[in-house]
Amino acid sequence: MPSWGVRGGVCYSVWAPASLSATVKVQVWGQPGQFQMASVRTDFRINCRPMPGFEALQLRHSDQYEAYARWWQPGSARGAVLYLHGIQSHGLWFEASAQRMAEAGFAGLLPDRRGSGRNDIARGHLPSARRLLTDLGDCLNEIHVRTGFSRIHVVGVSWGGKLALALFRDCPARIASLTLIAPGLFPKVDIPLSRKVRVAWSVATHSRTLFEIPLQDPELFTANPRRLEFIRGDDLSLRHVTGGFLNASRRLDRQALSVAGRPERCPLRLFLAERDRIIDNHKTREFVRGLDWPQRDIVEYQGAHHTLEFEPDPEPFFSDLVGWLASQPIEEPSLAST
């Protein structure tokens, strides 16, 4: 349901993620049975409750690292989703789509990756690709304990898309389906060669020198003015990473792309944005088409930019995402859930 409020004698109704400010169109009631449209500038952090439905968690990974996560638990779950954000983003960016999946009956875990989002310890660092995949295994375990589902739908956005494929390569029997949203398999944006030399030295010396992520321009993500403002003011975005992180990312690239030569398969849907300036749509499309998998669909949104969640009207994307997951076979949960 939307949030309600009264300002200056005006009754208004709005729906928006937490921590955003915007001018919204509202219905203003005058005489009984009459209303007109008006604009109200409102700060959602003050006047509206956060988007409902999720529980904030602290996940303790197997190495005792504690990571922040959001958990959605519908009344009667028909499936469960592990939702993976991108290199610079974090869970707040994707609350709206996670909420829509929960409304469709899918329990969801949306963790902030270690060293990113709300996780301040070892900011921007990954010990190894194996460590991150182990973290995701911990997430799958958490979902199984909470829901009883043994096979989980994995949704990955941007850098999280290649991570989703790498996770499938690591434990295919635990994955019910893959949803890749503008996945970072073939990036258009990369660090310069001179900086790669410094990264290699940093890895060799086990240094935690930080390197700038080459995605500092918010317009790479969206053309939506309201969302551009959000990205510019987002203090939780990750702007720098260590050489160890970049080395782990390179290893994840190889693992993700190696699924093409493996016998394991699962249903896959690829979502692309026509005007994506971060990933190479052509190479990504050809890679997915080249997979010898029985179900691999591609949906591309004309005129859209990289972060589909941030489109002025994300409803077509939300509807397609939920419809795709709902089309998958329903698995009965085991008795492991509590």
Residue pairs with C-beta under 8 A, 6 or more apart in sequence:
1 52
2 13
2 14
2 15
3 13
3 14
3 15
3 47
3 48
3 49
4 11
4 12
4 13
5 11
5 12
5 14
5 42
5 47
5 48
6 12
7 40
7 42
7 47
10 26
10 28
10 38
10 40
11 28
11 29
12 24
12 26
12 27
12 28
12 40
12 42
13 26
13 27
14 24
14 26
14 42
14 44
14 48
15 51
16 22
16 24
16 44
16 48
16 51
17 44
17 50
17 51
17 92
17 95
17 96
18 44
18 45
18 48
18 49
18 50
18 51
18 92
18 95
19 44
19 45
19 50
19 92
19 230
20 44
20 45
20 226
20 230
21 41
21 42
21 43
21 44
21 45
21 229
22 41
22 42
22 44
22 226
23 39
23 40
23 41
23 42
24 39
24 40
24 42
25 37
25 38
25 39
26 37
26 38
26 39
26 40
27 35
27 36
27 37
28 35
28 36
28 37
28 38
29 35
30 36
42 48
51 95
51 96
51 99
52 99
53 72
53 99
53 102
53 103
54 70
54 71
54 72
54 95
54 98
54 99
54 102
54 108
54 110
55 70
55 71
55 72
55 73
56 68
56 69
56 70
56 71
57 68
57 69
57 70
57 71
58 66
58 67
58 68
58 69
59 66
59 67
59 68
59 69
59 111
59 138
59 139
59 142
60 66
61 67
61 114
61 134
61 135
61 138
62 134
62 138
63 131
63 134
65 114
65 121
65 122
65 135
66 119
66 121
67 111
67 112
67 113
67 114
67 119
67 135
68 91
68 111
68 112
68 117
68 118
68 119
69 91
69 109
69 110
69 111
69 112
69 139
70 91
70 95
70 98
70 108
70 109
70 110
70 111
71 107
71 108
71 109
71 110
71 146
72 98
72 99
72 101
72 102
72 106
72 107
72 108
72 110
73 102
73 107
73 146
73 147
74 102
74 103
74 105
74 106
74 107
76 105
77 105
77 106
77 107
77 147
77 149
77 333
78 104
78 105
78 106
78 326
78 330
79 105
79 106
79 107
79 149
79 153
79 176
79 325
79 328
79 330
79 331
80 106
80 107
80 108
80 109
80 143
80 146
80 147
80 149
80 152
80 153
81 98
81 101
81 106
81 107
81 108
81 109
81 152
81 153
81 154
81 155
81 325
82 108
82 109
82 136
82 139
82 140
82 143
82 152
82 153
82 154
82 155
83 91
83 94
83 97
83 98
83 101
83 108
83 109
83 110
83 155
83 156
83 157
83 160
84 111
84 113
84 136
84 154
84 155
84 156
84 157
84 160
84 161
84 163
84 164
85 91
85 93
85 94
85 110
85 112
85 113
85 116
85 117
85 157
85 158
85 159
85 160
86 93
86 157
86 158
86 159
86 160
86 184
87 158
87 159
87 184
87 213
87 215
87 238
87 241
87 249
88 159
88 213
88 215
88 237
88 238
88 239
89 157
89 158
89 237
89 238
89 307
90 112
90 113
90 116
90 117
90 118
90 236
90 237
90 238
91 98
91 110
91 111
91 112
91 117
91 118
92 117
92 234
92 236
93 307
93 309
93 310
94 110
94 157
94 309
95 110
96 309
96 314
96 318
97 309
97 314
97 317
97 318
97 321
98 108
98 110
100 318
100 321
100 322
101 108
101 155
101 321
101 322
101 325
102 108
103 322
104 322
104 325
104 326
105 326
106 153
106 325
107 143
107 146
107 147
107 149
109 139
109 142
109 143
111 135
111 139
112 118
112 119
113 119
113 132
113 135
114 121
114 122
114 126
114 132
114 135
115 121
115 122
115 123
115 124
115 125
115 126
115 238
115 245
116 123
116 124
116 238
117 236
117 238
118 236
123 238
124 210
124 238
124 240
124 241
124 242
124 245
125 208
125 241
125 242
125 244
125 245
126 132
126 241
126 242
126 244
126 245
126 248
126 249
127 244
127 248
128 244
128 248
128 251
129 166
129 248
129 249
129 251
129 252
129 255
131 248
132 163
132 248
132 252
133 166
133 167
133 170
136 163
136 167
136 170
137 170
137 171
140 152
140 171
140 174
143 149
143 152
144 150
144 152
144 334
144 336
144 337
145 336
145 337
145 338
146 337
146 338
147 333
147 337
148 333
148 334
148 335
148 336
148 337
149 176
149 331
149 333
149 334
150 174
150 331
150 333
150 334
150 336
151 173
151 174
151 175
151 176
151 331
152 174
152 175
152 176
153 175
153 176
153 177
153 179
153 325
153 328
154 164
154 167
154 168
154 175
154 177
154 178
154 179
155 164
155 179
155 181
155 321
156 162
156 163
156 164
156 165
156 178
156 179
156 180
156 181
156 183
157 181
157 182
157 183
157 307
157 309
158 181
158 182
158 183
158 184
158 278
158 279
158 306
158 307
159 184
159 249
160 183
160 184
161 180
161 181
161 182
161 183
161 184
161 185
162 183
162 184
162 185
162 252
162 253
162 256
163 252
163 256
164 178
164 179
164 180
164 183
165 178
165 180
165 183
165 185
165 255
165 256
165 257
165 259
166 252
166 255
166 256
167 175
168 175
168 178
168 259
168 264
168 266
169 255
169 256
169 258
169 259
169 262
169 264
170 255
172 262
172 264
172 266
173 264
175 266
176 266
176 267
176 328
176 331
177 266
177 267
177 268
177 269
177 325
177 328
178 266
178 267
178 268
178 269
179 268
179 269
179 271
179 321
179 324
179 325
180 268
180 269
180 270
180 271
180 288
181 271
181 308
181 321
182 271
182 272
182 273
182 276
182 278
182 279
182 306
182 307
182 308
183 270
183 279
183 284
184 278
184 279
185 253
185 256
185 257
185 279
185 283
185 284
185 287
186 279
186 280
186 283
186 284
186 287
187 278
187 279
187 280
188 276
188 277
188 278
188 279
188 280
189 214
189 215
189 220
189 277
189 278
190 214
191 199
191 211
191 214
191 246
195 211
198 209
198 211
198 243
199 211
199 243
199 246
199 247
200 243
201 207
201 243
202 208
202 209
202 211
202 242
202 243
202 244
203 243
203 244
203 246
203 247
206 244
207 242
207 243
208 242
208 243
208 244
209 242
209 243
210 240
210 241
210 242
211 240
211 241
211 242
211 243
211 246
212 239
212 240
213 238
213 239
213 240
213 241
215 221
215 278
216 239
218 228
218 231
218 232
219 228
220 277
220 278
220 306
221 227
221 231
221 278
221 305
221 306
221 307
221 310
222 228
222 231
222 305
222 306
222 307
222 310
222 311
223 275
223 305
224 305
224 310
224 311
224 312
227 307
227 310
231 237
257 287
259 291
260 287
260 290
260 291
265 291
265 292
265 293
265 294
266 293
267 293
267 294
267 295
267 296
267 328
268 288
268 291
268 293
268 295
268 296
268 297
269 296
269 297
269 298
269 299
269 324
270 284
270 285
270 288
270 296
270 297
270 298
270 299
271 299
271 300
271 301
271 308
271 317
271 320
271 321
272 281
272 284
272 285
272 298
272 299
272 300
272 301
273 281
273 300
273 301
273 304
273 305
273 306
273 307
273 308
274 281
274 300
274 301
274 302
274 303
274 304
275 303
275 304
275 305
276 304
276 305
276 306
277 305
277 306
278 306
279 306
281 300
285 298
288 296
288 298
289 296
289 298
297 324
299 320
301 308
301 311
301 316
301 317
304 311
304 317
305 311
308 314
308 317
309 317
311 317
